[in-house]
Every structure is written in structure tokens, then in C-alpha cells.
Amino acid sequence: MKKMLLAITIIAFNFAAFAQGAKIEFKDKDNTIDYGKVYRDTDNGIRSFEFKNTGDAPLVITNVLSTCGCTIPTKPTAPILPGKTGKIDVKYNMSPGPIRKTITVESNATNVDGGRVALKIKGEVLVKEEVNILEKRKGLPTSDQ
């Protein structure tokens, strides 16, 4: 009887040791989305980081933090079941100039240190130059000559 109890204990311990838990895997290379060169007037600034729960337990995204107020992330509200996908939407305010921002995702994922993953956005926001047709252009012949 003692041997049987010992065997059951060892088997139970092995199952517990091999339990994976939730795991998060992002689709984007290096967890980075490159906006490229975009124009402020023609781009809404919204991008999505897609991920999959590759573990065997529900994945819970507990918090999503941005490095500044110019980047607003939106996290999923429901747990992501094993084998299912989810997304984190990020809206950048499209301020002209270079984009270099980090978004930190906090979760119960066991495959990342402390359940935290850093996501990045990069690119450059341009402003279209407006041309005033009434303004004299340099180098064009004028009738004053």
C-alpha cells in the first residue's frame, strides 16, 4: 500500500512539474511594429499586436502600459483560451517626427520573465507640405522683366 501511495505521489508531482500554464507568443518580428514613413493626415495611427496563447491555461492580460500619453494601448478584457489568439490595439497620436515608443504588457504568461513583454512601435510621421498657388515661386519667369 505504501508503494502504491508513493507511486501516485510521484506521478502527481510529475504532472504538476510539467504543467505549462499560459504562454504568449506575438506574431510580429521582435515584437515591433514599424509604421514606416506615414503622413499625419492620411493615417489614423492605429496598429494591432496579434498574439496567441500557446500554453495549456487561460492567458490573462492584466495591464498594458505606455511610455507616454501619446500612445494609447487597449488590452483584451476576457482571458485568451489555450490555442486562441488575441490582439492589443495601439493608437499613436501622430505627432510629426520620429516614433520610438515602448508598450509593456503584463500577464500570467509563464514563458516570459515575470509575465512582462515589451512591445515597440517605430517609424516617422510626416506632414504634407501645403503649396500656396498665389505665392511667387523662385526661378520662374515673371512679367516684371
Secondary structure per residue as TSV (DSSP state, phi and psi in degrees):
chain	resnum	aa	ss	phi	psi
A	1	M	-	360.0	-39.6
A	2	K	H	-65.4	-37.5
A	3	K	H	-65.3	-39.4
A	4	M	H	-66.5	-41.9
A	5	L	H	-64.5	-40.2
A	6	L	H	-64.0	-43.3
A	7	A	H	-62.9	-42.3
A	8	I	H	-64.9	-40.1
A	9	T	H	-63.4	-43.5
A	10	I	H	-64.8	-42.4
A	11	I	H	-63.5	-44.7
A	12	A	H	-62.5	-40.6
A	13	F	H	-63.3	-41.4
A	14	N	H	-63.6	-41.8
A	15	F	H	-62.4	-41.0
A	16	A	H	-66.8	-37.9
A	17	A	H	-68.7	-31.7
A	18	F	H	-93.6	0.6
A	19	A	-	-63.7	131.8
A	20	Q	-	-83.0	-46.2
A	21	G	-	83.7	-170.3
A	22	A	-	-77.0	143.8
A	23	K	-	-135.5	138.4
A	24	I	E	-114.0	130.3
A	25	E	E	-130.8	118.9
A	26	F	E	-88.2	147.4
A	27	K	S	-74.9	-37.8
A	28	D	S	-74.3	139.1
A	29	K	G	-60.1	131.8
A	30	D	G	57.7	21.2
A	31	N	G	54.4	36.6
A	32	T	E	-126.6	136.7
A	33	I	E	-111.5	126.2
A	34	D	E	-100.7	112.7
A	35	Y	E	-67.9	-24.7
A	36	G	E	73.6	-154.3
A	37	K	E	-96.5	116.3
A	38	V	E	-126.5	154.0
A	39	Y	E	-97.6	135.9
A	40	R	T	-55.7	-41.1
A	41	D	T	-77.0	-16.3
A	42	T	T	-114.6	2.5
A	43	D	-	-129.7	131.9
A	44	N	-	-81.7	-7.7
A	45	G	-	81.2	4.1
A	46	I	E	-94.3	129.7
A	47	R	E	-134.4	160.6
A	48	S	E	-127.3	132.2
A	49	F	E	-94.2	116.0
A	50	E	E	-95.4	142.1
A	51	F	E	-143.2	165.9
A	52	K	E	-132.1	142.3
A	53	N	E	-86.7	105.6
A	54	T	-	-96.4	7.3
A	55	G	S	-91.7	-165.1
A	56	D	S	-117.5	17.6
A	57	A	S	-137.2	157.6
A	58	P	-	-60.0	138.0
A	59	L	B	-95.4	125.5
A	60	V	-	-115.1	119.1
A	61	I	E	-86.9	110.3
A	62	T	E	-87.4	-29.6
A	63	N	E	-160.3	149.3
A	64	V	E	-134.6	119.6
A	65	L	E	-117.7	144.6
A	66	S	E	-110.9	156.2
A	67	T	S	-77.2	-13.8
A	68	C	S	-156.3	169.6
A	69	G	T	-75.3	-7.4
A	70	C	T	-80.6	-9.7
A	71	T	E	-123.9	118.9
A	72	I	E	-114.4	110.1
A	73	P	E	-90.8	151.8
A	74	T	E	-127.0	123.3
A	75	K	-	-99.1	157.8
A	76	P	-	-67.0	143.7
A	77	T	S	-91.0	-28.6
A	78	A	S	-98.7	151.5
A	79	P	-	-60.9	147.1
A	80	I	B	-96.0	117.6
A	81	L	-	-71.5	157.1
A	82	P	T	-53.6	133.5
A	83	G	T	83.8	-8.2
A	84	K	-	-95.7	164.8
A	85	T	E	-113.0	160.6
A	86	G	E	-147.4	179.1
A	87	K	E	-147.6	153.1
A	88	I	E	-119.2	115.2
A	89	D	E	-85.6	142.2
A	90	V	E	-129.3	128.2
A	91	K	E	-114.5	117.6
A	92	Y	E	-95.2	142.2
A	93	N	-	-77.5	0.5
A	94	M	-	62.9	39.4
A	95	S	-	-68.6	133.3
A	96	P	S	-57.9	139.5
A	97	G	E	123.5	-172.9
A	98	P	E	-70.9	148.7
A	99	I	E	-109.7	123.1
A	100	R	E	-148.2	90.4
A	101	K	E	-129.9	153.2
A	102	T	E	-122.9	137.6
A	103	I	E	-118.4	128.5
A	104	T	E	-104.1	125.9
A	105	V	E	-103.8	126.6
A	106	E	E	-109.9	131.8
A	107	S	E	-152.9	-177.4
A	108	N	-	-96.0	18.6
A	109	A	-	-65.4	134.2
A	110	T	S	-91.7	-12.0
A	111	N	S	-91.9	1.9
A	112	V	S	-126.7	148.4
A	113	D	G	-60.8	117.9
A	114	G	G	67.3	12.2
A	115	G	G	74.0	12.5
A	116	R	E	-108.4	136.2
A	117	V	E	-130.0	134.9
A	118	A	E	-95.2	126.0
A	119	L	E	-109.4	149.8
A	120	K	E	-131.8	146.3
A	121	I	E	-121.8	145.7
A	122	K	E	-147.4	165.1
A	123	G	E	148.4	-161.0
A	124	E	E	-148.2	132.6
A	125	V	E	-100.0	125.3
A	126	L	E	-109.1	157.3
A	127	V	-	-116.7	129.1
A	128	K	-	-67.5	132.9
A	129	E	-	-77.2	126.9
A	130	E	-	-87.0	137.0
A	131	V	-	-106.3	126.7
A	132	N	-	-91.6	113.8
A	133	I	T	-72.1	-14.7
A	134	L	T	-87.0	-13.4
A	135	E	S	-78.6	137.4
A	136	K	-	-69.7	138.7
A	137	R	-	-98.2	142.6
A	138	K	T	-71.8	140.2
A	139	G	T	88.9	-5.7
A	140	L	S	-92.6	142.3
A	141	P	-	-65.9	143.1
A	142	T	-	-117.3	164.5
A	143	S	T	-83.5	-0.5
A	144	D	T	-79.7	-5.1
A	145	Q	-	-81.9	360.0
